[in-house]
């Protein structure tokens, strides 16, 4: 097969770059960012458990928030795949998952509650009141 010399080398490189970029994005924009945040948090909790700081009971409290994963994934799908929306979803994921982990840790060992700022304690108290009302099991 004869090579098409009608395009310059620069044009062929630009076409290749665009095609490669599209294939790379297609493979890596599948919601894996949310799963990355969740894996980091789970690894952090396993580390805390291995060091004896947090008991295994923390998973009982964290597991009840599994629908948050679906919500964050849906927000990512709605906002699209541009860098700004990925940043927004990432910040939301870190804040929400972090609060859930703090809630679980303070439920297992209430002594840790004094280590957090008052604003975080207010959120934890609201989550506890929801749990006591039966909205969270």
Residue frames as qw, qx, qy, qz and C-alpha x, y, z in Angstrom:
[[0.000, 0.890, 0.457, 0.000, 0.00, 0.00, 0.00],
 [0.420, 0.454, -0.011, 0.786, 1.40, 3.35, -1.00],
 [0.304, -0.493, -0.445, 0.683, 1.86, 6.02, 1.60],
 [0.153, 0.886, 0.382, 0.215, -0.15, 9.22, 1.20],
 [0.531, -0.116, -0.076, 0.836, 2.47, 11.95, 0.90],
 [0.024, 0.691, 0.348, 0.633, -0.11, 14.67, 0.32],
 [0.503, -0.847, -0.123, -0.118, -0.12, 15.46, 4.05],
 [0.240, 0.700, -0.525, 0.420, 2.91, 16.92, 5.66],
 [0.525, -0.022, -0.760, 0.383, 4.55, 15.23, 8.61],
 [0.078, -0.058, 0.436, -0.894, 3.24, 17.95, 10.91],
 [0.633, -0.076, -0.157, -0.754, -0.35, 17.33, 9.78],
 [0.749, -0.042, -0.655, -0.090, 0.02, 13.56, 10.29],
 [0.333, 0.020, -0.689, 0.643, 1.41, 14.14, 13.80],
 [0.315, -0.080, 0.229, -0.918, -1.48, 16.48, 14.67],
 [0.753, -0.077, -0.381, -0.531, -4.03, 13.90, 13.50],
 [0.659, -0.008, -0.719, 0.222, -2.26, 11.18, 15.51],
 [0.104, 0.088, -0.556, 0.820, -2.17, 13.39, 18.62],
 [0.530, -0.100, 0.038, -0.841, -5.89, 14.16, 18.40],
 [0.804, -0.041, -0.508, -0.305, -6.75, 10.49, 17.84],
 [0.533, 0.038, -0.719, 0.444, -4.53, 9.32, 20.71],
 [0.114, -0.123, 0.415, -0.894, -5.95, 11.98, 23.03],
 [0.685, -0.110, -0.167, -0.701, -9.50, 10.87, 22.24],
 [0.792, -0.030, -0.609, -0.027, -8.66, 7.20, 22.90],
 [0.335, 0.104, -0.651, 0.673, -6.89, 8.07, 26.15],
 [0.332, -0.129, 0.261, -0.897, -9.82, 10.15, 27.41],
 [0.764, -0.090, -0.376, -0.517, -12.31, 7.48, 26.40],
 [0.710, -0.023, -0.673, 0.205, -10.43, 4.92, 28.50],
 [0.379, -0.042, -0.561, 0.735, -9.85, 7.15, 31.53],
 [0.263, -0.130, 0.119, -0.948, -13.06, 9.19, 31.87],
 [0.535, -0.243, -0.739, -0.329, -15.30, 6.39, 33.05],
 [0.623, -0.672, -0.081, -0.393, -15.95, 7.56, 36.61],
 [0.816, -0.002, -0.435, 0.380, -12.71, 6.07, 37.88],
 [0.114, 0.496, -0.335, 0.793, -11.98, 9.27, 39.82],
 [0.664, -0.472, 0.075, -0.575, -14.82, 8.56, 42.26],
 [0.969, -0.133, -0.206, 0.036, -13.58, 5.01, 42.72],
 [0.572, 0.375, -0.388, 0.618, -10.08, 6.35, 43.30],
 [0.242, -0.541, 0.297, -0.749, -11.31, 8.57, 46.15],
 [0.866, -0.333, -0.003, -0.372, -13.19, 5.65, 47.67],
 [0.907, 0.097, -0.310, 0.269, -10.15, 3.37, 47.44],
 [0.291, 0.484, -0.405, 0.719, -7.96, 6.00, 49.08],
 [0.503, -0.491, 0.240, -0.670, -10.39, 6.41, 51.97],
 [0.964, -0.171, -0.120, -0.165, -10.79, 2.64, 52.37],
 [0.751, 0.272, -0.388, 0.459, -7.02, 2.21, 52.39],
 [0.013, -0.537, 0.371, -0.757, -6.70, 4.97, 54.98],
 [0.741, -0.404, 0.126, -0.522, -9.28, 3.24, 57.19],
 [0.965, 0.010, -0.246, 0.094, -7.52, -0.12, 56.84],
 [0.480, 0.425, -0.428, 0.636, -4.28, 1.57, 57.85],
 [0.329, -0.514, 0.314, -0.727, -5.91, 3.15, 60.91],
 [0.918, -0.251, -0.032, -0.305, -7.34, -0.25, 61.81],
 [0.859, 0.201, -0.350, 0.315, -3.95, -1.93, 61.42],
 [0.250, 0.444, -0.431, 0.745, -2.41, 0.67, 63.72],
 [0.342, -0.391, -0.779, 0.351, -5.12, 0.03, 66.31],
 [0.041, 0.041, 0.131, -0.990, -6.55, 3.55, 66.10],
 [0.624, 0.063, -0.076, -0.775, -9.95, 2.54, 64.70],
 [0.494, -0.034, 0.853, -0.162, -11.82, -0.73, 65.30],
 [0.075, 0.136, 0.850, 0.504, -13.60, -2.79, 62.66],
 [0.111, 0.632, 0.703, -0.307, -16.95, -1.46, 63.92],
 [0.052, 0.520, -0.117, -0.844, -16.36, 1.71, 61.90],
 [0.056, 0.006, -0.786, -0.615, -17.45, -0.17, 58.77],
 [0.003, 0.530, 0.840, -0.116, -20.91, -0.74, 60.26],
 [0.041, 0.759, 0.286, -0.583, -21.48, 3.00, 60.36],
 [0.000, -0.478, 0.463, 0.747, -19.79, 3.84, 57.06],
 [0.153, 0.135, 0.910, 0.361, -21.56, 1.12, 55.06],
 [0.196, 0.668, 0.663, -0.277, -24.97, 2.75, 55.56],
 [0.141, 0.782, -0.065, -0.604, -23.82, 5.63, 53.34],
 [0.513, -0.011, 0.711, 0.481, -23.14, 3.49, 50.25],
 [0.404, 0.758, 0.501, 0.103, -25.75, 5.41, 48.17],
 [0.105, -0.881, 0.144, 0.439, -23.40, 8.43, 48.34],
 [0.417, -0.238, 0.686, 0.547, -21.22, 6.63, 45.78],
 [0.344, 0.530, 0.715, 0.299, -24.13, 6.52, 43.34],
 [0.035, 0.943, 0.262, -0.203, -24.95, 10.16, 43.99],
 [0.258, -0.719, 0.374, 0.525, -21.37, 11.30, 43.37],
 [0.414, 0.023, 0.763, 0.496, -21.14, 9.16, 40.25],
 [0.263, 0.734, 0.614, 0.121, -24.40, 10.67, 38.97],
 [0.071, -0.928, -0.011, 0.366, -23.15, 14.21, 39.63],
 [0.349, -0.455, 0.583, 0.575, -20.02, 13.41, 37.66],
 [0.372, 0.337, 0.773, 0.388, -22.08, 12.10, 34.74],
 [0.138, 0.880, 0.450, -0.067, -24.38, 15.14, 34.77],
 [0.156, -0.880, 0.144, 0.426, -21.58, 17.71, 34.93],
 [0.713, 0.679, -0.173, -0.005, -19.63, 16.07, 32.13],
 [0.917, -0.103, 0.013, 0.385, -16.02, 15.19, 31.65],
 [0.340, 0.798, -0.151, 0.475, -14.29, 18.53, 31.50],
 [0.514, 0.144, -0.561, 0.632, -11.51, 19.31, 33.99],
 [0.220, -0.345, 0.256, -0.876, -13.57, 21.85, 35.94],
 [0.803, -0.270, -0.143, -0.512, -16.42, 19.43, 36.61],
 [0.826, 0.009, -0.514, 0.232, -13.94, 16.71, 37.60],
 [0.238, 0.273, -0.481, 0.798, -12.42, 19.16, 40.08],
 [0.499, -0.326, 0.107, -0.796, -15.85, 20.04, 41.53],
 [0.904, -0.165, -0.300, -0.255, -16.84, 16.38, 41.86],
 [0.678, 0.160, -0.553, 0.457, -13.46, 15.57, 43.41],
 [0.021, -0.313, 0.426, -0.849, -13.79, 18.28, 46.03],
 [0.709, -0.263, -0.022, -0.654, -17.36, 17.18, 46.80],
 [0.890, -0.019, -0.455, -0.017, -16.28, 13.56, 47.04],
 [0.472, 0.218, -0.580, 0.627, -13.43, 14.35, 49.41],
 [0.262, -0.303, 0.320, -0.858, -15.63, 16.48, 51.67],
 [0.803, -0.183, -0.106, -0.557, -18.58, 14.08, 51.77],
 [0.870, 0.031, -0.480, 0.110, -16.55, 10.90, 52.13],
 [0.309, 0.310, -0.550, 0.711, -14.35, 12.60, 54.73],
 [0.456, -0.315, 0.254, -0.793, -17.40, 13.58, 56.81],
 [0.904, -0.108, -0.264, -0.319, -18.75, 10.04, 56.55],
 [0.716, 0.156, -0.562, 0.384, -15.44, 8.61, 57.77],
 [0.020, 0.323, -0.474, 0.819, -15.27, 11.12, 60.63],
 [0.703, -0.268, 0.008, -0.659, -18.86, 10.20, 61.55],
 [0.914, -0.025, -0.402, -0.051, -17.94, 6.50, 61.64],
 [0.517, 0.246, -0.563, 0.597, -14.79, 7.09, 63.68],
 [0.192, -0.317, 0.384, -0.846, -16.60, 9.24, 66.26],
 [0.820, -0.224, -0.145, -0.506, -19.39, 6.68, 66.57],
 [0.859, 0.029, -0.475, 0.189, -16.88, 3.93, 67.33],
 [0.582, -0.235, -0.378, 0.681, -14.76, 6.05, 69.68],
 [0.049, -0.927, -0.336, -0.161, -16.48, 9.27, 70.89],
 [0.537, -0.659, 0.046, 0.525, -13.21, 10.48, 72.46],
 [0.494, 0.102, 0.417, 0.756, -11.98, 11.42, 68.96],
 [0.103, 0.837, 0.493, 0.214, -14.78, 13.98, 68.68],
 [0.321, -0.879, -0.044, 0.351, -12.78, 16.56, 70.64],
 [0.538, -0.259, 0.432, 0.676, -10.04, 16.51, 67.97],
 [0.300, 0.489, 0.590, 0.568, -12.27, 18.02, 65.29],
 [0.001, 0.101, -0.037, 0.994, -13.30, 21.66, 64.81],
 [0.330, 0.284, 0.588, -0.682, -16.74, 22.78, 66.09],
 [0.554, 0.369, -0.245, -0.705, -18.19, 22.98, 62.56],
 [0.442, 0.176, -0.860, -0.187, -17.36, 19.32, 61.91],
 [0.000, 0.112, 0.874, -0.473, -18.80, 18.37, 65.30],
 [0.464, 0.302, 0.225, -0.802, -22.03, 20.17, 64.39],
 [0.609, 0.285, -0.539, -0.507, -22.34, 18.08, 61.23],
 [0.308, 0.083, -0.937, 0.143, -21.59, 14.91, 63.20],
 [0.210, 0.175, 0.668, -0.692, -24.25, 15.85, 65.78],
 [0.590, 0.311, -0.075, -0.741, -26.79, 16.37, 62.99],
 [0.555, 0.222, -0.760, -0.256, -25.92, 12.96, 61.53],
 [0.109, -0.012, -0.902, 0.418, -26.30, 11.42, 64.99],
 [0.411, 0.235, 0.412, -0.778, -29.73, 13.04, 65.43],
 [0.643, 0.286, -0.409, -0.581, -30.81, 11.63, 62.05],
 [0.413, 0.144, -0.899, 0.038, -29.64, 8.23, 63.18],
 [0.083, 0.099, 0.772, -0.622, -31.53, 8.49, 66.46],
 [0.539, 0.276, 0.119, -0.787, -34.73, 9.52, 64.66],
 [0.739, 0.167, 0.651, -0.051, -34.49, 6.36, 62.57],
 [0.557, 0.782, -0.103, -0.262, -33.56, 8.00, 59.28],
 [0.404, 0.582, -0.703, 0.062, -30.16, 6.35, 59.49],
 [0.930, -0.291, -0.172, -0.145, -29.84, 2.84, 60.87]]
